[in-house]
Amino acid sequence: MGIGTIKKDVSRLPLKDRAELAHWILENLETEAEDQDAVDASWRREIRQRVDDIESGKTTLISAEKVWKDILGDA
């Protein structure tokens, strides 16, 4: 069964059933909780490293004004 056939069949369902199916599909697209926990942990490590780099002086901050000036030039 191809996606076209599925779309055609789904379009014939009552609105409530289509909404329920859409909700189910979206839930099943999300990563599993365990995967999300690993992603969250990785981001926490990355953020901690960036903060440490700033606090130690390893990384210097640039003002938003300078960033925009560099991006836009003398426009």
KAFENCOR-V877775 format. One line per field, one symbol per residue. phi: phi as a letter, one per 40 degrees, with the letter a starting at -180 (. if undefined). psi: psi as a letter, one per 40 degrees, with the letter a starting at -180 (. if undefined). A space follows every 50 residues. Layout:
BEGIN
phi->???
psi->???
END
This chain:
BEGIN
phi->.cccccdcccccccddccccccccccccccccdccccccccccccccdcc cdccccgcbbcbccdcdcccccgcd
psi->hiddddddddeeiidddddddddddddediiidddddddddddddddddd dddddeedhiihiddddddddeaf.
END
